[in-house]
Amino acid sequence: MKLVYTVVFVLVVRVAFSQGCSDAGFCTMGAMKPDQPYNKNIPIRLRSMEVSFYRGTTTLTPIVYVATLDASFSVGKKNSFQVKLPFQAVQGRLANTSGIGDISLCFTRTIYASEKFDVSVSLGSKIPTNKSNKTENGFPLPMYYQTSLGTYDAIAGISLVNRKWLFATGIQVPLNKNHNEFLWGRWAGSGEDPAYIEKYARANQLKRGIDVMLRVERNFRFSRLNFSVGMLPIYRITNDEIELPEGRVKPDGAKGLALSAIGTVGYSFNVKSGVKLLMGHKIVQRDENPDGLTRHLVSSVTYFYRF
């Protein structure tokens, strides 16, 4: 049996790092998380810890790597509190950057529980760890290379989950603009090809628009293995805003739909621990992405422990 555990773990890790959610973070918080456990026969654990490793390929050269510590603490039978602490590194043509990513805090309460399904609601926030103004040799970097979005965000969501299905929706509202300074003209004299620089969306003093998400997921649960497939549409209902010499502008194409297909596979070593793999592929993306959140392929591998 130990050999089976080892083979499954190695396969998961090898697949995970071959590719990398292109949202601003709320699709993995509280009630909006994918592949939520649902087993009425196992007592609820008071605490859980997850360590995940993520790789995301972008539409340009940057590749984004994130290691995240995700801790959840139950408060009674219906309430839980989640903290996510990420460390992010980016490798790309313009620069290699790294640093602590934005901190996520989320409170979730189960408002209805039965033998057939549970309904939960979440309230949370994201706290920036820097002003999103990293530079390379004095030249301001696009948002793809930033380790923080540079904004305080308010988040709310609700989910319904049973043994076969997960439905979740949520909203993320940025409360301020960041201090990014990337404009094409500010790379004059850098030696970089202007045609390449202009492939990055300008993001000077960016204020992101409001995002609304919907997660629809079909789960297949077995004694130790579980799988899920689903769709994750994220709709930016208000346009991003940036600062140009002529004033504040709303770039064309910076609002609308981003749609991804998501798949997960998980294997439980026992009732306390296991591994999970998530992979996502972008189907539809917005025409303009000043926030640098667009990913072509995403994957993450997670080890979880409940105690």
N, C-alpha and C positions, 0 to 999 in steps of 0.2 A: 504493500500500500504506500509506503514511503516513496518507492520508485515512481508510482503514479503521480503523487503530489509533485515530485521534482520535475517530471516530464511536463505536466500541465503548466507549472510555474515558468519553466524555461520557454515553452512555446508562447505563453502570453507575453513575456518580456520581449522576445525576439520580434513578434508581430508589432507590438506597441511602438517600438522605436523605429519602425520602418516609415512612419508618417508623422497630426496633431491636434473648444466651442468658441466661435469667433464673436461672441457677445462680450459685453463689458463686465461679465462676472456673475450676473444674477441667475443664470440658468443652472448653476450648481449650488445654489443657496437654499436651505430650508425645504419648504414645500415644493420648490421648483427642481430639485435634484433629480437626475435620471436614476433608473434602476433602484427604486426605493424598496427596502425589504418589506415583506408582508407575510408573516407567519404567526397565526394566533396560538400556535402550540408552543412557541418558544418565549419564555419570559423576557420582558423588555429589559435590556441592559441599561444601567444608569449612565454609563460613559462609553464613548467609542473614540478611537483614534485612527485616522487614515493618513497614510503617506503616499502621495501620488507624484508621478513623473510624467510630464507632458511635452510633446513636440508638435509644433505647428509650422507648416510651410505656408508662406505668403504668396501673393501673386507677383512679387518682385523677389529680390535676392535674400532679404532677411529670413532667417529661421529662428523661431522663438522656442526656448526651452524654459520650463517652469517646474520647480519642485515645491510642493505644497504640503504643509502640515495642517490637517483639518481635524479639529477636536469638537465633539458634541457632548453636552452634559444635560442629563434629564433633571427636571425640577418637578417632582411628583410624577404621576402617570401620564399626564397630558401635555406637559410643557418641556421644551428643550431649548438649549442655547448653543449656538454654533460659532466658532471662531476659525477663520482661515488665514494662515500666514504663508504667503508665497515668496519664493526667491526666483527671480527671473533673469535670464541671460539671452541676449540677442546677438546673432552673428550675421553680418551682411557686408555688402560691398562698401558702404560708407563708414562703418564702424563696428566694433564689438563692444557691447555694453552689458552691464549686469548690476543688480541691486535688489533690495527688498521691494516686492510689489505691494499693491494696495491691500490693506487689511479689511477683511469682511467680517461683519458681526450680524447675527441673525437670531431672532427669537421666533420659535414656532410653537403653535398650540393646536392640538387635535380637538376640533369642535364637535365632531361626531364620530363615533366608533361603533361598529357592529360586526357580526360574523361575516357579512358580505363585503363591506367596504369601509374605509376611513376617509374623513375629510379634515384637512389641516390648513391653517393659515399662517403666514409668515410676515414679519416686519423686520427690516434690517437696514444696514447702511454700509457703504464702502468709504474707507478713510484713506486719503492719499498719503504716500510716504515721501514724495517730492513734488516739485512744481512742474514736472514734465518738460524740463528745459535743459536736458543734457546736450552737450556740444561735442564736436570732434575737431580739435585744432582751432577752436574758436568759431567754427561754423555750426549753426543750430541744426539739430538732427530732426528728421521727420518723426511722426508719432510711432511708426513701426519700431523705432529703436529705443523708445522710451520705456522705462520699467514701471512707470506709474501713469495713470490717466490724468493725474493732477487735479481731480475734483472730488468734492464730497457728494455722494449720491444717496438718495433715499429709495428704498426698495420695498415692495409689498407683493404678496402672491398667495395663491390658494391652489390646492390640489385635491383630487379624488383618486384613491388607489385601491385596487383589489388584487386578487391573485393573477388576473390576466391583463389588466389595463391600468395605465396611469394617464390621467389628464391633469394638466397644470397650466396655469396662466399667471403672469406677473407683469409688473411695471417697474421701470428704473428711471428715476428723475435726477439728472445732474443739477446741483444747486449753485454752481459757480463756473466761471471759465478758468482754464488753466493758464500757464505762463509759457507755453511753447512759443518759439519764435521762428519756426521754419517758414521761409519764403524762398522762392526760386532765386531771386536776385541776391540774396544774402550768401549764396555759394559762388558768386563771381570771384575768380582768382583762386579757387580751390584746386583747380586742375582736373576736376571731374567733368565729364561730358554733360553739357547743359541738357541734351536730349534725355539723358538718363535721370538727371535731377528732376526734370519736369514730369516724370512718371509718378512721382510722389505728390500726393495732394497737399496743398498749402494748409497750414494749421496754426498760423499765428494767432495767439490769444483765443484758442478754440473753446467754444461752448457747445458741447454735444447736445443733440436733440434727445427727446424722450423716447425710450424704447418700450414696446409691449411685446411679450413673448407668449407662445402657446406651445406646450409640449404634448404630443400624442404618442403613446408608447404601448406596444403589445409585448407582454412578458410571457416567457415559457419557463416554468419553474419545476425543477426536479429535486431530488434529495440533496445533492451536493452541487449540481450544475444549474445555472440559470442563464437564459438568453433574453435579449430584448431587441426590438427593431422599432424605429419611430421617426417622426418628422419634427423638426424644430424651426418653425417660422418665427422670425424676430422682425417686427415692423417698427421703423423709426417714424413716429407720427408727427414730429416737428423737425424742421431742418436744422442742421448744424449751422453755427455762425463763426466766422473768422474775421480778423482785423486786417484790412488792406489799406494802402495809402489813401484810397478814396473813402474809407470809413468801414463800418461793419457791413458785411455782406453774407448772404446765404448761398453757398455754392450749389449750382444746379446738380441734381441727382444725388444729393446727400441725405435724402430721406426716402422711405419706401421699404420694400421687402428684402430681407436676406433669409434664404431658406437652406437648411442643411438636413441631410439624412444622417441618422445616428444609430449606431449599433453597439450593444454591449454584450459581454460574456463574463460570467463570474463563476468561481469555483471556491466552495467552502471547505477548508481543511477540517473544521469542526464547528460547533455552534458559536465559537468565539472569534474565529479568524478565517481569512481567506484572501483571494486576489480577485481583482476586477480589471477588465480591459474595456475602454471606450474608444470608438473610432467614429469620425464624422467626415462627411464629404460635402462641400458646398455645391448646391444646385443652382441657386439664384443669389446674386449679390448686387448691392447698390452700385450705381455708376461712379459715384464719388465717395471716397472714404477718408476724410481728413483725420479720423481718430486712429487710423492704422490698425483696426481690429479685423480686417478681412483675412480669412485663412482659406487656403485651398483644400488642404487635408489636415486633419487634427487627430491626435491619438493620445491616450493617457493610460498608464498602468498604475493600479492602486493596490496597496496592501492595507487591510483593515483589521482592527482588533477591538473587540468589545469586552468590557470588564465591569 
